[in-house]
Structure formats: structure tokens, C-alpha cells
Amino acid sequence: MERMEQWTIDLRNSVTGGGPLARDFGADAEEIDAVCRNYPMRIPRYYYNLIAEKGDPIWMQSVPSIREMMDESAPEDPLHEEEDSPVPRLTHRYPDRVLLLITDRCPMYCRFCTRKRMVGRTSTITEKTIAMGIDYIRSHTEIRDILLSGGDPLMVNDRKLEQIIARLRAIPHVEIIRIGTRFPCVLPSRISDALCDMLKKYHPIFINTHFNHPREITPQAREACERLANAGIPVGCQTVLLKGVNDDPLVLKELMHKLLMMRVRPYYLYQADLTRGTNHFRTRVERGLEIMQSLRGYTTGFGVPQLVIDAPGGGGKIPLMPDYVVRFDEKEIILRNFEGKEYRYPQADQPYVKDTRDVELINF
């Protein structure tokens, strides 16, 4: 009988219902469980133990809120991933790279997830869909870069993950294999020596992880990220700008500094996607631009992520820079993508009030 790895034991001990939250923090268990029936919850005990109080930045990212059920206007698939899928669970939007989903399970179901419509539900990702995706990649020689995603691709055990990576690496025109994972942040025990030893056989391998708040940078998270770096795997961070979690220049400056100290390169700062059930996390676009202005010049240049909007309608990631922002007003921002096409992103409902203290605070 195969011995269970520590991370799988840790995962089994996750919080999946409102009971522990009611007992430990006085939360409304019935309300949480009602939301869970529509949008599943799983919080690894490791991450659960980072919660200091009800409503703090760790809580907001992991614990269901009734506000998720009040959002009916946003689309379920704002990025048109399914429309850009020539075969199931593969998205081919950019000329030379594709997104391949190999699982719809995650160690934690983030409350702001872009794929909230599918993660943690009845599985639509199978050995067959993965094989179809690999066959598609093999038959399209223009594809040089593969991003494995999900769910979280590290939910797949090492043996199965290696089988997938080996099949991709055997394709002559595949140059880069990337893995998008939040495990280093929410369950760092997954990043074992065995995993790193396997991955480094298939270089170049890149990993993008996902930290949103400085309190997520723990000794365990640092050890996991450094283990990846020591295996020769470049690690980047894709942070999401979240209202009430990190929409503050001081918070993000601290986060970027801590990422660099564990050899993780800040990569993207995402404007929150227009995804059903997540609207309460969205900030005004101006807020992100002001935070970027507060970071630029006040900290290390390679510690400043690129602020982007993944354009609704499948326009791809568009940098928020003067050349790409056509115009914006109280209702929406008009963007220009890499193809010169224009896309519209609706503003959040609340009026915007400029905080003139930000530049002074960030230089404190």
C-alpha cells in the first residue's frame, strides 16, 4: 500500500463547513453552509490558523460570505475561456501559448476565484480531456509555451503530474512549461523535496504562485518557495488586488519586499475579474493605478508587479499603462489590448474618492 504524503494528510484535515468557524470565531455556521452549497469551501488547517479574527484579510480570502450569493449580474465566465477552447479544458488565446486545465480541485477555494463556476464541483476534467489537450498541442507547432492550471495542478499526485509533464516535454516545439499554483501560500507542505526533484528533470519549468497579503509569508511558505528556487525553478507571484484585503500601498509594498526576500519575483497585480459571486472584492481602477504610482520609484524596480486587467470577453491581459488606457469615466474604462482591439471593463458602483496621503505614506 502506497504511503500517504504529508500534504495529503494535511489536506484531509481541512475545514469544509461552518462549524469550526462558528466555534472559533462566532461566525454564522448556517449562513456559511448555505453559501457552500453553491460555492464550495475548503480551508487547509495551516491557512485556517493564520486567521487572527473574523473579517481579517486571511478570513476574507477563504471564508464564504453571503455577498457571494447577492451577485447575479456578473458573468460566470468573464474571460471567455470556454469560447476560446478548441478542445475541452484547453484555452488557446495567444498565438504561441495555451492554458491546459488538468484538475478542477484546489487545496483552498479562494472566494474571489475567476473559475468559481467550476472548481470543486462535479469534475469535467478527465484523462480523456487531458489527452485531447496534449494531442492538440502536439498538432499545433506554433505553441511553444504551456501553462498547467486548474483548479490547482499540484492537486495531482507526483506520479500523474510527471506523466503529463513528460508527455508535454516530449513534444519538440514545446519550449516552456509553467505551473500555476497556490500551494506555497495555502499548504506549503505540498512542496516536497520529491516534487522538486521530479520537476527539475523537465527544465525549463516555471512556477507562478499567488500571495495576496504579507501575513501569508510565513517560515513554512518561505521554505517552500526557497525549495523551488533551489531546484532551479524561477518562481513568480500573481497577486490580485482585493478590496479590504490589500488595496493599500503600504500593505502591497510590504508584500513585495517579503516576496523578494524568499526569491519570488512579483509578476502581475491583477485588477479583480468581473466574475459572478466576487463583485464585492472589486476596487475602482483608479485605486490600482494610484498604488502602482506609489510603488514605482519607492521600491526596487523588479519588485514592482505589472498591473493588468484580464479583459472581459477574452481580450487577454492588458497592462494598465498610458498607452493602453484609452479613457475612463465613472461608468467604465476603455482598454486597448495587444492586438489594438478595444474592450470595456465596468467600474465598481461606489463613488471614488482620491486619497492624497498615499504617496506620503508609502515613503514613510
Backbone torsions as a table, in degrees:
resi	resn	phi	psi	omega
1	MET	NA	131.3	-177.2
2	GLU	-70.3	131.0	-179.1
3	ARG	-70.8	135.4	179.0
4	MET	-71.8	136.6	175.1
5	GLU	-76.0	155.6	-176.0
6	GLN	-58.3	-38.5	-176.6
7	TRP	-65.7	-32.9	178.2
8	THR	-70.5	-34.2	174.6
9	ILE	-65.7	-44.7	178.2
10	ASP	-60.0	-40.8	-178.3
11	LEU	-64.5	-38.9	179.7
12	ARG	-63.5	-24.1	-178.8
13	ASN	-90.6	12.7	-178.8
14	SER	-65.9	156.5	174.0
15	VAL	-85.2	124.5	-176.7
16	THR	-125.7	1.7	179.6
17	GLY	-144.0	174.1	-172.9
18	GLY	-77.2	-14.2	-175.1
19	GLY	-54.4	-56.1	179.6
20	PRO	-59.9	-35.6	179.6
21	LEU	-68.1	-35.1	175.6
22	ALA	-67.5	-43.6	-177.8
23	ARG	-67.7	-43.2	-172.7
24	ASP	-87.5	-27.3	-172.8
25	PHE	-131.2	2.2	-179.5
26	GLY	72.2	25.5	180.0
27	ALA	-75.0	164.3	176.6
28	ASP	-86.0	99.9	-175.7
29	ALA	-62.5	-40.3	-178.6
30	GLU	-63.5	-41.8	179.3
31	GLU	-64.9	-44.6	179.1
32	ILE	-60.9	-45.4	-178.3
33	ASP	-66.3	-31.4	177.5
34	ALA	-65.3	-41.7	177.6
35	VAL	-66.5	-38.6	-178.5
36	CYS	-61.1	-27.8	179.4
37	ARG	-67.3	-21.3	176.5
38	ASN	-102.5	-41.3	-178.6
39	TYR	-129.4	105.1	-172.8
40	PRO	-57.9	154.6	175.9
41	MET	-120.6	137.0	165.2
42	ARG	-148.4	124.3	179.1
43	ILE	-126.3	110.8	175.0
44	PRO	-56.4	143.5	-179.3
45	ARG	-56.7	-34.8	176.9
46	TYR	-56.1	-49.5	-177.8
47	TYR	-73.0	-37.8	177.7
48	TYR	-55.6	-38.7	-178.3
49	ASN	-71.3	-9.4	175.6
50	LEU	-84.1	-12.7	178.6
51	ILE	-68.9	123.4	178.9
52	ALA	-92.2	-36.0	-179.3
53	GLU	-160.4	159.6	178.2
54	LYS	-57.4	128.9	176.5
55	GLY	87.9	3.2	179.2
56	ASP	-77.9	174.8	-175.1
57	PRO	-59.4	-31.1	178.1
58	ILE	-73.1	-43.5	176.5
59	TRP	-57.5	-49.0	-174.5
60	MET	-60.7	-33.8	-178.9
61	GLN	-76.9	-21.4	-168.8
62	SER	-119.6	-25.0	-173.4
63	VAL	-100.4	130.0	179.4
64	PRO	-58.3	144.0	177.5
65	SER	-122.7	144.2	178.6
66	ILE	-61.3	-20.7	178.9
67	ARG	-64.0	-23.1	176.6
68	GLU	-62.4	-33.2	-178.3
69	MET	-83.0	-12.6	-176.9
70	MET	-91.3	-5.8	-177.7
71	ASP	-96.8	103.7	-178.3
72	GLU	-114.0	-9.2	-171.6
73	SER	-90.1	-30.2	-176.5
74	ALA	-73.7	150.9	179.3
75	PRO	-74.0	156.6	177.3
76	GLU	-78.1	-30.1	-179.0
77	ASP	-126.3	72.6	-173.2
78	PRO	-65.5	-24.1	-175.6
79	LEU	-93.3	3.3	179.2
80	HIS	54.7	40.6	179.0
81	GLU	-63.1	-38.7	-177.4
82	GLU	-73.7	-30.8	177.1
83	GLU	-70.4	-27.8	180.0
84	ASP	-95.8	25.4	-178.1
85	SER	-106.2	102.4	177.8
86	PRO	-69.7	-26.4	171.2
87	VAL	-134.3	157.7	-175.2
88	PRO	-56.5	133.9	173.6
89	ARG	64.8	23.6	169.6
90	LEU	-128.3	128.3	178.5
91	THR	-110.8	124.4	179.4
92	HIS	-119.9	91.5	-176.4
93	ARG	-106.6	-42.7	-179.4
94	TYR	-92.6	155.3	-172.7
95	PRO	-58.8	-41.1	-168.7
96	ASP	-113.5	10.7	-177.0
97	ARG	-148.1	155.4	-178.9
98	VAL	-135.2	159.5	173.6
99	LEU	-107.0	124.8	-179.7
100	LEU	-119.7	118.4	178.4
101	LEU	-88.0	125.0	-178.5
102	ILE	-114.6	-0.3	174.1
103	THR	-163.3	158.0	172.6
104	ASP	-118.2	24.0	177.3
105	ARG	-111.4	149.9	-179.7
106	CYS	-134.8	154.4	173.9
107	PRO	-67.9	-31.4	174.2
108	MET	-140.1	138.5	178.0
109	TYR	-94.0	97.1	-178.4
110	CYS	-63.0	136.9	-173.4
111	ARG	-70.5	-14.8	-177.5
112	PHE	-105.9	16.6	-169.7
113	CYS	-62.1	135.2	176.5
114	THR	-64.5	-33.1	-179.1
115	ARG	-100.3	36.5	179.8
116	LYS	-57.1	-25.5	-177.9
117	ARG	-68.0	-20.0	-169.4
118	MET	-129.4	-29.0	-172.2
119	VAL	-69.5	138.6	176.2
120	GLY	76.7	8.7	-178.4
121	ARG	-107.8	-163.8	177.6
122	THR	-58.6	126.4	-171.3
123	SER	-70.1	134.8	173.4
124	THR	-116.2	5.1	178.8
125	ILE	-106.6	123.1	-173.8
126	THR	-134.0	175.2	173.9
127	GLU	-57.4	-35.0	-179.2
128	LYS	-67.3	-45.2	-179.1
129	THR	-66.1	-36.7	177.7
130	ILE	-64.6	-43.4	178.9
131	ALA	-63.3	-40.2	177.5
132	MET	-62.4	-40.1	178.6
133	GLY	-63.6	-44.2	179.8
134	ILE	-65.6	-39.4	177.0
135	ASP	-62.7	-40.2	178.6
136	TYR	-62.1	-45.1	179.6
137	ILE	-61.7	-42.6	-178.8
138	ARG	-62.3	-33.8	-175.0
139	SER	-88.7	-4.5	-179.7
140	HIS	-119.1	97.4	-172.1
141	THR	-71.9	-10.5	177.6
142	GLU	-76.4	-13.5	-177.1
143	ILE	-83.9	117.7	-178.4
144	ARG	-118.3	-9.0	-171.0
145	ASP	-136.9	124.0	-178.2
146	ILE	-117.6	129.7	172.1
147	LEU	-108.1	116.4	175.3
148	LEU	-87.5	126.8	-176.1
149	SER	-144.1	-163.5	-177.9
150	GLY	-170.3	-133.0	32.9
151	GLY	28.5	-165.1	179.1
152	ASP	-114.2	117.4	-174.6
153	PRO	-61.7	-21.4	177.7
154	LEU	-79.3	1.1	167.8
155	MET	-69.2	-21.6	176.3
156	VAL	-76.2	136.2	-177.8
157	ASN	-66.6	163.7	-173.4
158	ASP	-57.8	-41.0	-176.8
159	ARG	-63.8	-48.8	-179.2
160	LYS	-68.9	-38.7	178.6
161	LEU	-61.9	-41.6	179.0
162	GLU	-64.7	-38.6	177.9
163	GLN	-59.1	-42.6	179.9
164	ILE	-66.7	-47.7	-178.0
165	ILE	-63.8	-40.9	-179.8
166	ALA	-62.9	-39.2	178.9
167	ARG	-65.8	-38.3	178.0
168	LEU	-70.0	-41.7	-178.2
169	ARG	-66.8	-23.1	179.2
170	ALA	-76.1	-10.6	179.2
171	ILE	-82.6	119.8	-170.7
172	PRO	-57.3	-37.3	-174.2
173	HIS	-86.4	-3.5	176.8
174	VAL	-80.9	116.9	-178.0
175	GLU	-99.6	-45.4	-172.4
176	ILE	-119.4	135.6	171.2
177	ILE	-121.0	123.6	179.5
178	ARG	-115.2	150.8	177.1
179	ILE	-127.8	127.3	175.4
180	GLY	-101.8	119.1	-174.7
181	THR	-147.1	145.1	173.5
182	ARG	-105.2	5.3	-178.7
183	PHE	-55.7	-43.3	-179.4
184	PRO	-57.4	-25.9	-179.4
185	CYS	-88.8	-45.9	-170.1
186	VAL	-100.2	-20.3	178.2
187	LEU	-156.3	73.3	-171.5
188	PRO	-66.1	-13.0	177.7
189	SER	-63.2	-17.2	177.7
190	ARG	-65.5	-27.6	-174.1
191	ILE	-85.7	79.2	-175.8
192	SER	-91.0	166.6	174.0
193	ASP	-61.5	-37.7	-179.4
194	ALA	-63.6	-42.5	178.3
195	LEU	-61.9	-47.1	-177.8
196	CYS	-65.1	-39.3	178.0
197	ASP	-62.9	-35.8	177.5
198	MET	-69.7	-48.4	-175.1
199	LEU	-61.4	-39.7	-173.9
200	LYS	-70.1	-8.5	174.5
201	LYS	-73.8	-13.8	-171.3
202	TYR	-120.6	28.9	179.9
203	HIS	-59.5	150.9	2.3
204	PRO	-80.9	122.8	174.4
205	ILE	-111.9	133.3	175.3
206	PHE	-120.9	145.7	176.2
207	ILE	-124.4	131.1	168.7
208	ASN	-109.4	122.4	178.1
209	THR	-109.0	-166.6	-164.9
210	HIS	-154.0	98.4	172.1
211	PHE	-116.2	138.9	-178.2
212	ASN	-118.1	-13.4	-174.3
213	HIS	-148.0	145.1	-178.1
214	PRO	-58.1	-28.9	-178.8
215	ARG	-69.1	-12.8	175.4
216	GLU	-79.1	-12.9	-180.0
217	ILE	-86.2	95.8	-178.0
218	THR	-112.0	169.2	174.3
219	PRO	-56.7	-36.5	179.2
220	GLN	-67.8	-42.5	178.6
221	ALA	-64.1	-41.2	179.0
222	ARG	-62.9	-43.2	179.1
223	GLU	-60.8	-41.7	-179.8
224	ALA	-63.5	-46.5	-178.0
225	CYS	-67.3	-38.6	178.8
226	GLU	-69.4	-31.3	176.3
227	ARG	-63.3	-42.1	176.8
228	LEU	-64.0	-45.9	-179.5
229	ALA	-62.1	-39.6	179.7
230	ASN	-67.9	-20.2	175.5
231	ALA	-86.2	7.2	178.4
232	GLY	81.1	17.2	-177.8
233	ILE	-99.6	113.0	174.6
234	PRO	-63.6	134.4	-177.8
235	VAL	-119.1	125.6	175.0
236	GLY	-115.0	163.7	-179.9
237	CYS	-123.4	130.0	175.7
238	GLN	-109.9	100.4	-178.1
239	THR	-92.2	145.5	175.7
240	VAL	-108.5	132.3	176.8
241	LEU	-76.8	116.1	-171.3
242	LEU	-125.9	125.8	-179.9
243	LYS	-61.1	128.6	178.2
244	GLY	82.1	-5.5	179.6
245	VAL	-109.2	-53.1	-174.1
246	ASN	-146.2	17.6	-178.0
247	ASP	-81.8	57.7	-175.3
248	ASP	-148.0	128.9	-175.4
249	PRO	-63.1	-33.3	179.5
250	LEU	-69.4	-39.9	178.5
251	VAL	-63.0	-46.7	-178.1
252	LEU	-70.6	-34.3	176.0
253	LYS	-62.6	-44.6	177.6
254	GLU	-62.1	-42.0	179.2
255	LEU	-61.1	-47.6	-178.2
256	MET	-62.1	-39.9	178.1
257	HIS	-63.5	-42.8	-179.0
258	LYS	-68.9	-34.2	175.6
259	LEU	-61.6	-46.9	-178.9
260	LEU	-61.9	-34.8	-178.5
261	MET	-67.8	-19.5	175.4
262	MET	-110.4	23.9	174.1
263	ARG	62.0	38.0	172.9
264	VAL	-112.1	125.9	-175.9
265	ARG	-88.9	120.8	171.9
266	PRO	-57.7	128.3	-172.1
267	TYR	-115.6	-70.7	178.0
268	TYR	-117.5	147.9	161.8
269	LEU	-117.1	109.1	-174.4
270	TYR	-87.5	131.6	160.1
271	GLN	-65.8	132.0	-175.2
272	ALA	-56.5	136.9	-178.7
273	ASP	-69.5	156.7	-178.8
274	LEU	-86.0	68.0	-172.9
275	THR	-109.0	135.0	179.9
276	ARG	-56.6	132.5	179.7
277	GLY	92.4	-0.3	-176.3
278	THR	-127.1	7.3	-170.3
279	ASN	-61.4	-27.4	-178.1
280	HIS	-69.8	-10.3	176.6
281	PHE	-90.0	-12.7	-173.6
282	ARG	-73.4	141.3	174.9
283	THR	-107.1	167.1	169.3
284	ARG	-66.6	146.3	179.2
285	VAL	-60.8	-36.6	-179.8
286	GLU	-58.0	-32.4	-177.4
287	ARG	-63.9	-45.0	178.7
288	GLY	-62.3	-41.5	178.8
289	LEU	-63.6	-38.9	178.3
290	GLU	-67.1	-39.1	178.6
291	ILE	-64.6	-41.3	177.7
292	MET	-62.5	-40.5	177.7
293	GLN	-63.6	-35.2	179.5
294	SER	-71.7	-30.1	179.2
295	LEU	-80.5	-42.9	-174.7
296	ARG	-62.7	120.8	179.4
297	GLY	91.2	-15.9	-179.4
298	TYR	-105.3	0.1	175.0
299	THR	-153.9	176.9	-177.8
300	THR	-53.8	133.4	-176.4
301	GLY	-57.4	-43.6	-179.1
302	PHE	-79.1	1.9	172.1
303	GLY	-95.8	4.2	178.9
304	VAL	-100.7	115.4	179.5
305	PRO	-72.4	168.9	176.1
306	GLN	-95.1	120.6	177.8
307	LEU	-74.7	125.7	-178.0
308	VAL	-137.0	155.1	165.7
309	ILE	-114.6	127.4	170.4
310	ASP	-82.1	103.5	-163.8
311	ALA	-63.0	129.3	173.8
312	PRO	-55.3	138.2	-179.6
313	GLY	95.0	7.0	175.9
314	GLY	85.1	25.7	-179.2
315	GLY	-79.5	-7.4	-179.1
316	GLY	85.3	-179.7	-176.8
317	LYS	-78.3	125.0	-177.9
318	ILE	-118.3	119.4	178.7
319	PRO	-64.8	140.1	175.1
320	LEU	-89.5	89.0	179.2
321	MET	-136.9	159.6	-176.1
322	PRO	-52.7	-37.4	-178.7
323	ASP	-70.4	-16.5	-176.1
324	TYR	-107.3	-18.9	176.7
325	VAL	-90.0	110.4	-179.9
326	VAL	-73.5	-52.4	176.2
327	ARG	-171.0	160.9	170.6
328	PHE	-149.0	155.4	178.6
329	ASP	-141.1	-162.8	-177.2
330	GLU	-66.0	-23.0	-173.7
331	LYS	-97.5	-35.9	-173.8
332	GLU	-163.1	165.6	173.0
333	ILE	-116.4	135.8	178.5
334	ILE	-101.6	125.2	-173.6
335	LEU	-118.1	154.3	174.6
336	ARG	-118.2	125.1	-175.0
337	ASN	-94.3	-169.7	-174.0
338	PHE	-67.1	-17.3	178.8
339	GLU	-96.2	0.1	-176.8
340	GLY	84.3	5.0	179.0
341	LYS	-84.6	152.1	-179.3
342	GLU	-102.9	142.7	179.4
343	TYR	-135.7	154.6	-177.5
344	ARG	-113.3	134.2	175.9
345	TYR	-124.0	117.3	-176.9
346	PRO	-71.3	141.8	177.1
347	GLN	-71.7	158.4	169.6
348	ALA	-67.4	159.4	-171.1
349	ASP	-71.9	-33.1	-171.2
350	GLN	-70.1	146.3	176.9
351	PRO	-65.3	152.2	-177.1
352	TYR	-101.5	130.5	176.7
353	VAL	-121.8	118.9	-177.8
354	LYS	-68.7	131.2	175.7
355	ASP	-95.9	105.2	-174.8
356	THR	-75.9	-5.5	-177.6
357	ARG	-84.1	-12.3	-167.5
358	ASP	-59.2	-47.5	-176.8
359	VAL	-64.9	-37.3	178.5
360	GLU	-67.4	-40.8	-177.5
361	LEU	-66.5	-41.3	-175.0
362	ILE	-68.1	-21.2	-179.4
363	ASN	-97.1	11.3	-177.6
364	PHE	-66.3	NA	NA
